[in-house]
Amino acid sequence: MTAQYVYLIIFACAAYLIVTDESIAKAFYYVTKIVKNKFEIFKWWLLNNPRNPIVKYMMWRRSNRLAKELMDELQSKNK
């Protein structure tokens, strides 16, 4: 028996239970919401954590661009 048949049997059993029992359908709905929420939290943490080297580089680049703009503005006002 290949893995495809095992997955098909598991999916068919889960679908049967979801269709026949309302409480299992609600539980499935809530579990999928929790998993989606945990994924969004992880994605936000990965993209905004200052210990991440990619985020550090993005912050450094943004800071340098802002510093350059401010220096240009300051030099233009002094002339």
C-alpha positions as CSV (number, residue, x, y, z in Angstrom):
1,M,0.0,0.0,0.0
2,T,1.5,3.3,-1.0
3,A,1.4,6.5,1.0
4,Q,-1.2,8.0,-1.3
5,Y,-3.7,5.4,-0.2
6,V,-2.9,5.9,3.4
7,Y,-3.5,9.7,3.0
8,L,-6.7,9.0,1.2
9,I,-8.0,6.7,3.9
10,I,-7.1,9.2,6.6
11,F,-8.8,12.1,4.7
12,A,-11.9,10.0,4.0
13,C,-12.3,9.1,7.6
14,A,-11.8,12.7,8.7
15,A,-14.3,13.9,6.1
16,Y,-16.8,11.3,7.2
17,L,-16.5,12.3,10.8
18,I,-16.7,16.0,10.0
19,V,-19.9,15.5,7.9
20,T,-21.7,13.2,10.4
21,D,-20.8,14.9,13.7
22,E,-21.4,18.7,14.2
23,S,-19.0,18.9,17.2
24,I,-16.2,17.4,15.2
25,A,-16.9,19.9,12.5
26,K,-16.7,22.8,15.0
27,A,-13.5,21.3,16.5
28,F,-11.9,21.0,13.1
29,Y,-12.9,24.7,12.3
30,Y,-11.4,25.9,15.6
31,V,-8.2,23.9,15.2
32,T,-7.7,25.3,11.7
33,K,-8.2,28.8,13.1
34,I,-5.6,28.2,15.8
35,V,-3.1,26.8,13.3
36,K,-3.6,29.8,11.0
37,N,-3.2,32.2,13.9
38,K,0.0,30.4,15.1
39,F,1.4,30.6,11.5
40,E,0.6,34.4,11.3
41,I,2.3,34.9,14.7
42,F,5.4,33.0,13.5
43,K,5.5,34.9,10.2
44,W,5.2,38.2,12.0
45,W,8.0,37.2,14.5
46,L,10.2,36.0,11.6
47,L,9.8,39.2,9.7
48,N,10.1,41.7,12.6
49,N,12.4,40.1,15.1
50,P,15.5,42.4,15.5
51,R,17.7,39.3,16.3
52,N,17.1,38.1,12.7
53,P,20.1,39.1,10.5
54,I,17.8,39.9,7.5
55,V,15.7,42.2,9.6
56,K,18.9,43.8,11.1
57,Y,20.1,44.5,7.5
58,M,16.7,46.0,6.5
59,M,16.7,48.2,9.6
60,W,20.4,49.3,8.9
61,R,19.6,50.1,5.3
62,R,16.5,52.1,6.2
63,S,18.5,54.0,8.9
64,N,21.3,54.8,6.5
65,R,18.9,56.0,3.8
66,L,17.2,58.3,6.4
67,A,20.5,59.6,7.6
68,K,21.6,60.4,4.1
69,E,18.3,62.2,3.4
70,L,18.7,64.2,6.6
71,M,22.4,65.1,5.8
72,D,21.4,66.3,2.3
73,E,18.6,68.4,3.8
74,L,20.9,69.9,6.4
75,Q,23.6,70.7,3.8
76,S,21.0,72.3,1.5
77,K,19.7,74.5,4.3
78,N,23.3,75.6,5.3
79,K,24.1,76.9,1.8
